[in-house]
Amino acid sequence: MSKDNNSRKILPWLALACLVVPMFASYFFDDMFSTLSHLFENPSLLELGWNSADYGLYTSGYSVLCVFGGLVICGMLLDKWGVRVTGSIFVGMMAGGAALVAWAITSGLAPKTSLSVAYVGCMLFGLGSEIAGVAVTRSIAKWFKDGPMAFAMGLQLAIARLGTAFALVMSPKLVAAKDPGEIYSLAETARPAFLGLGLMAAGMVLWAIFVAMDARFDRKSLRLGIAGQAGDEGKEEPFRFSDVLGLLKNKQFIMIALLCVFFYSSIISFKKFASAILIPRFGVPVEAASWMVSMLPFSTVIFAPLFGIMVDKIGKGTRWMVSGAILALVAHLLLAFAPAGVPFYGYLSMVFLGFGYSLVPAAMWPSVPKLVQAKVLGTAYALIYWVQNLGLMLFKMLAGNILAAKAGMADQVGHDVAAAGQASGAVGVEIMFVAVCVLALLLALGLRRDSARRPELRLDAPSKNN
């Protein structure tokens, strides 16, 4: 019996170890150009030929299929078919979409044609990544149902974001800076993409191992009659499509979904254009900008699991959401209005943003199982991801257009004011992010108010054994 108990304690962590690698690879591939975004402001130096607006369009492709029904429908399929079947389909789609992006970049096609192909690849990669992420989150909620769920989710998030950190630091090394006037070849531009494909291959192998573990887990749970643990495949409480209507009537669930879209848009969309904002605002070289923005994922590696433990043990989740939203707002105010050319303010803003990036998710994601039934948990997370991707698609496109418009105006006046035009574009994008953070803060305050008025929601209760 003691050996069996030890096995039950160890197996969830082995499952988690298999689940984090596909997410690490996904985060790397998604952010592989974030610290190279400044290159797209000078398309004449890229054999690829994309400008900032093209890059903004490409990154927005991640969310297109997610927004136009894909996430919601696939989330319901996840509850209907289970994580093993649905997750395997979309982990494969994620890798296939990434492979199409890598081919488009190296194909030698005309810039607009290669952009179109890469856009399709990014759409497939995006939907695959998001549903894979939902499957991972739902699996953690299942395997850690009566254990340290918030800590496990925070740890998964931390390791996945190491993929972002790896991309932010490695991409400038893989696509090394050239002397003025030299052209970046297609093969050089695609180096981060091929590294990402290698990581995804490893992730697919470990996902297959998890699928085998999860099937064995369900068979054993059914034999032992453990209520609820085998329900993932819909055996005890069958999923009905009408259950989705209940989610749409849940006020607090809707508020969490909207908080997710505005909060994540202020960080994920920012990362896509990090070097195009940090370099002209604070006068730092590319290497310094990459290390500056890498503070975001590196900070979550430490603090997301710690904040997860805090939520597990003492609760107060809505307070941490409010605190994280305030920190994100302060960070973007610094990025927009701090004195130009002073790198200290850039680093300080990344510290605030990193803390907020750890606090809000650590409290937000474990709150969802408190508000919805287990049988619709996959659909619930998919709906949140759907709203999030709607915001990400719009804000990425808007940021790219703001930067491209300012760069175009500077080119019309002359090279002498090009730097001023880039700085003006960076400030314009940051003002947009300030407004987004204000909306996120208002939603977090609304959740805090509802939690105080309705303690039965248990939004501020500890996550462990709730």
N, C-alpha and C positions, 0 to 999 in steps of 0.2 A: 504493500500500500504506500509506504514511504517513497519507494522508487517511482511509483505511478504519480504521486503528488509532485515529486521533483520534475518529472517529465512534463507535467501540465504547466509548471512554472517556467520551464526553459523553452518549450515549443513556441509560445507567443513571440518571444524575442527572436527565435530563429526565423519565424514567419516574417517578422518586421524587417530582419536583415535582408530577406529576399525582396521585400516590397520596396525598399528605399532605393535600390540601384536603378530600376527603370525610371524613377522620378528624378534621380541625380542626372541621368542622361538627358531626360526631357528638359530640365532646367538649363543644362549646359547648352543644348542646341538652341533653345529659345533665346538665350542671351548672348550668343556667340558674337554678334556684331555690336553689342551695346557700347563697348569701349573703342569701337572703330567707326562710330556713327559720324564723327567729324570728317571722315574721308568722303562721305557722300555729298558734302558741301562743295567739293571740287571734282565733279564727275569726269572732267577732262583728264584727270590723273588715274582714272580707273578704266582698265580695258572693259570691265563690266558695263560702264557707262550709266549707272544709276545715279540720280541726284537725291537730295533729302526727301523730296515729296515721293519719289519712287520707293525709297527705303521705308518711309512711313506707310505707304500703301502695302508693301510687302509684309511688314510686321502686323498690319491690321488684318491680313488674311488669316492669321491664327484664329480669329474670333468669328469669321463669317459663317461657317457651317454650324458653329456652336450657337450663334445668335438666331439663325433662321431655322430653328426647330430641332437641329441635330442633338443638342444636349438634352433637351427635355424628353424627346422621344427615346433616346438611348438610355437616359436615366431610368425611364419606366421599364425598358427592356432589361436593365440591370436588376431591377427588383423582380422582374418576371422570370428571367433566365438564370440569374445568379452571377456572382463575380467571376466565376471560373470561365464560363462560356463567353460572356460579354467582355470581360476584361481581356481575354486572350485575343479576341477580334480586334480590339482597339489598341492594344499594345502593338500588334502587327501593323495596324493602320498608321500609328505614330512613326514607326520605323520606315514604312513605305513612303510616307509623305516627306520625311527627312531626306531619304535617298533621292526623291524627285527634285528637292531643292538643290542638293549638291550637284546633281546632273545639270540642272538649269544654269547654275553659276559657271560651270566649266564647259558648257555646250558650244560656246562661240556664236550663239544666235544673236540677232540684233537686240539692243538693250530692251526695247519694249516687248519683244517676243520672249526673251529670257525672263523678264519680269513677270509676264503672264504665266509662264510655266512654273516659276518659283512661287507665285501667288497661289496657284492650285496646290502645289506641294505643301505650302504653309497651311492652307485650309485643312488638308488631310491630316497633317501633323498636329494641328491645333485641336481638332475634334478627337483624334486618337489620344492625345496627351490629357485632355480634360476628362474624358471618360475613364481613362486609366487612373487618373487622379481620384475620381469619384470612387472607383473600385477599390483603390488602396485605402482611402479614408473609411469606406464602409467596412472593409475587411478589418481594419484596426478596431473600429467600434465593436465588431463581432468578437475578435480574439481577446480584446481587453475589456469585455463588457462589465465585469465586476472587479476590475483591477485599475491600475494607473492609466486610464484612457488619455487624459489630457497630457500627461508626460509622454506617453507613446506617440501621440499625434505631434507634440512639440518636437520630439526627437526625430520623427520622420521628416518633419518640415525643415528642421535644422540641417539634416544630412542632404536633403534634396537641394536646399539653398547653397550648400557647398558646391553643387554643380554650377550655380550662378557665379559664385566666387571664383571657381576654377576658370570659367569662361572669361570673366572680367579681367583676370590676371594673365591668362595664357594667350588670349586672342591677339593682344598687341605684340606678344613675343612671336607668335606664329606668323603674323603679318607685320613684319618689322618695318619701322619707319624708313623711308627712302630719302635720298637727296632731293632738293627742289627740282621739279620738272620730270623726275623719273616716273614711269607708269607702273602701276600695280597690275600684274598679270592675272588672268583668270585662275590659274592654278594656285597662285599665292593667296588670292581672295578666298578660295574655297578650303584652305587648310583647316580652319576651325570646324567646317562642316564635316570633313572626313574624320576628324577626331571624334566628333559627336556621334557619327555612325558606328564607330568602334565601341563607344560606351553603350550604345543602344543594343548592340549584339550581345554584350555581357548581360545587360538588363533583361533581354528576352530569355536567356538561359535561366537566370534566377527566377523569373516569373514562372517558367515551366515547373521549376522545383516547388514554388509556392502552390501552384495549382494541385500538384500531387499531395502536398501536405494538407491543403484545405479539404480535399476530397476525403482523405483519411480521417481528418478531424470530424467531419460530418458523420461519417459512418460510425465512428466510435461514440460520438455524442448520442446518436440514435439508439445504439445498443444500450448505453447507460441511462437513457431517458432523461438527459439534461435538457430541461425546458428552455426554449428560446435560442439555444446555441446552434441548433441545426436548422433554425428557421430561415437562414440565409437563402436557401434554395426554394423557399416558399412552401415548405411541407406543412408547417403548423398553422400559419395565418396567410392564406393565399392573397397575393396582391390583386387589387381591382383598380382599373383605370379611374373609377369614380372617386377613389381615395385622394386623387390629386386635388379635387375641389376643396377638400378639407384643408389642404395646405394653403390654398389661395385665400382662404377665409381667416387664416391665423395671422393676426396683426403683428405679433412679435416676430414670427418667422419672416414676414415681409420686411420688417425693419432690419433684421439681421442681413437679409439678402441685399438691401439697399446700402447698408453700412459697408458690406463687402465690396460692392461695385465702386463706391466712391473712395474708400480707403485704399483698396488695391490699385485703383487707377492712379492715385497720387504717387504710388511707389513704382509699380511695374511699368507704367507708361513713362515715368521719369527715367528709369534705368535704360530704356530703349534709346534715349537721346542724351545719356549721361555726359559723354565726352563733349558733345555739341553744346552743352550747357555749362559744364564746369570749366572747360578750357578758356572760353572767352570771358566768363564772369570773374574768374580768380587768377587768370594768367599763369596757369600751370601747364607743364608739358604733358604729353600723352601718358607716359608711364605714371606720373603722379596722379593724373585723373583716374587711371584704372585702379590704382591702389586706394584712392579716395572713395570711389563708389563701391569697391569690394568690401569696405567696412560694413556695408549693409548685410550681405549674407554671412560674413564672418561673425558679426555680432549675434545673429540669430542662432549660430551653431552653439554658442554658450548660453544665451539668455532664453531662447524659445523653450528648451527642456526645463530650465530652472523656473520659468514662469508657469510652465505646465504643471510642475510639482506644486507650485503655489496654488494654482486653481484646483488641483486635486485635493489638497489638504485644507485650505482655508476658504476657498470659494471667492466671493466678491468679484465675480466675473465682469459685471457691468462697470464697476469702478475702473478695472484695468482697461476696458474698452475706451472709456472716456479719457483716461490718462494717455493711452497710446495715440488717440486722435489729436489730443492737444500737442503732444510731442511732434507729430507729423506736421501740424499746422505751423508750429514754431520753426521747424526745419525749412519749410518752403518759404516762409517769410524771410528767413536769412538768405536763402538762395536767390530770392527776388530783389531784396532791398539792402543787404549788407554791403559795406564798401567794396567796390570792385578792385581786383588785383591783390586781394589779401587772402592767401590760401587758408589761413587759420579759420575763417568763417565757413569755408567749404568743408573742412574737416569737422568743425563743430556741428554743422547742419547734418552731416552723415551720422554723427553720434546720436543726435536726437531722432533722426529718421530710423536708425537701426534699432533703438529701444522701442519706438512705436511699432516697428515691423515685427517685433517679437511679442509685445504685449497684446495687441488686438487679436491676432490669430490664436494665441494661446488660450484666450478666453472665449473667442467667438465660435470656433469649430466644435468644442465639446458642449456648447450650449444647444446645438441643434438636436442631439438625441433627447434632450430634456423636453423639447417642444413638440416632437413628432413621434409617431409610432415606428417601431423597428421595421415593419414590413414596407414602409414607404421612405425609409431613410435614404436609399439610393436616389430616388426621385427628388427628395428634398435637397440633397447636396447638388444634384444636377441642376435644379432650378436656380440655386444660388450661383453656381458656376455660369449658368446661362446669362443671368443679369450682369454678373461680373464681366463676362466677355462682351456684352453689348457696350458697356462703358469703355472697356479697353480698346475695342475696335474704333469707337468714335474719337477717343482722346489721343490715340496714337496718330490717326489721320490728321487730326486738328493740329497736334504738335508739329508733325512733319510739314504741314502746309504753312504754319507760322514761320518756321525756320527757313523754308524755301523762299517765302515771300520777302522776308527781310534780306536774305542773301541776294535775291534778284534785284532789289532796290539798290543795294550797295554796289552791285556790278554796274548798274546803269550810271551811277555817279562816278565811279572810278575805284581803283584799287586802294587808294589812300584811306577810304572810309570803310573798307571791307570788314576790318576788325570791329569797328563800331556797329556795323550792321549785324554781325554775328552776335555781339553782346546784346543788342536790342532785341533780337529774336529770342535769345535765352531768357531775358526778362519777361517777354511776352508770354512764353510758355509757362514760366514760373507763376505769373499772375493767374493763369488758368488753373494751375495746381493749387494755389492758395484758395481759390473759390471752391474747388473740389473738397479740400480738407475742411472747410467751414461746414459744408453739407454733411460730411462724415461725422463731425463733432456733434452737430444737432441731432443726428440719428442715435449716436451713442448716449447722449443725454436723455433722449426719449426712452431708450431701453432702461436706463438707470431709474427713471421715474416710474415706468411700468413695473419694474422689479420691486420697488418700494411699496407700490400700491397693491401688487398682487404677489405676495410671497409664495403662494402655492405653485407659481411657475418654476420656482427653484433656480432661477437664473443666477442667483448669487450663492447658491448652495455648493458645497464641495462636490467635484465631479466623481470622486472615488466612492463607490458603493452608494450612489444616490438612488 
